[in-house]
């Protein structure tokens, strides 16, 4: 018997350090005296399910994610699975669970073989369930597929998972993450009425085995179930259902010819319960990790009492309720955009807003999403009826989720994330359509929807603002335009002092630098992210109009901003260095509201996504300047021809979710 030791990188580098976990396979195999077959591919066992006769099922959401095997194509991953596990057919489901962001959608939460030709699938029956459409897409793939023996699949549907409250959060307990032991099936349950139906379905799928339900809400809170925290060692003396595969390799090739990887129900000699997975893999975020420890403490009587500080449960906090603004500022801080990201949120344009320009702007958004997905995960919100078309346009590297939206401007409608000792929270700036200039009945709820989906605490700001109306250096300094925020269409009756206090309370700024801006000439009232950005603390990149630009409100705003910024000091008491980023001049015929600003770029993990306007010299010069500002990042330029006509750009259409410190 041999055991494969695939590489482990903490589900795409989500937790540091992970070097000890990467060694676990080798250490266990050495202790057990089992031959080790090394694989260069990064893989977790929960990412695959096999029938023991040559068929393997996995998810595109997980294995095609560049955070694991960026140098391997889909064909390369499939070839490695076949070579190492003895499978002959790989079936790719598009989705794992929407909430399974830690593993990027492991298949062991959505599908499992019960026998060759038989697959148990998660299929929520409630249209309001976040995985309702996604799991039906998986079902369609399986219905159109056959296994390695050419048989169509018999699909067994498992009803909706149970939802229970743990530490103040609503947690989904996935019944499908069960574990098959000798003569038994151990199933995670929630202690609710729905458990009985799920146990009956699983029992019928495994006749002759005892079905045992184990309450696992705390483990579910960490993001997993029984299958995630176990690993079987198959009995070496048991014959596999299929004969060993043959190989055309010459005998001089020392790599062994492997028999098919076992199905879950293959007889096992022992089960290894790797308890470290509960605290390492399944602690999604620092706040969740600490709450998980607290919940376990209540269960086992204090065995983990030294594991961490208590944490406030997730929920909604009103920043105005804080009596001490300084304490609030110290509690939460908005990091700068160069801080590592967990992922990027985007939104799919709608015909309601874009009308005849819909096709063009969707091409732009899809191009931006694909470019970002080369560096980090992308989650794109789309109206349910647009999910399929958005997925086709953006490709499998982008996750599309069905959440109602009006428009694409995620920077403004999404939450602004902040970090602190309690982990991560999201500021909801009460989006009102840039002062009721545009329909926003759906967009006003997007920040709340995202925070609910991510199980991140919501801080409701005491003012109306948008993400694009503020720019921070991550070290206490914030820039903003008076035209956007000190405006009765957003904050009637509030003074500059009131708004400044609110910004300090919500995003942790200690110094606010105001420039005048322009009221009433564009939909945003001149957001700062189209004018000036921090590339690092102390360095401001400013969008500079051509020398021959006509004198108008925009050039006047630039002159005023430059004058203010050239004399301003940051939170450290240091003068700012200004770097000019010239705007393009030769861009052909554009609408009056076209945003021709390179400053509206977006910084991603390892790169910068920069607009390309078609002015070859200006495009090239902009790339050189930005490359000098971010010397360790790859510069990628994408066209924004239609997007710019809407008055925005790449930064406007994106919103980062930072990694927890």
Order of alpha helices (4+ residues) and beta strands (2+ residues): beta-alpha-alpha-alpha-beta-beta-beta-alpha-alpha-alpha-beta-beta-beta-alpha-beta-beta-beta-beta-beta-alpha-beta-alpha-beta-beta-alpha-alpha-beta-alpha-beta-beta-alpha-alpha-beta-alpha-beta-alpha-beta-beta-alpha-alpha-beta-beta-beta-alpha-alpha-alpha-beta-beta-beta-alpha-beta-beta-beta-alpha-beta-beta
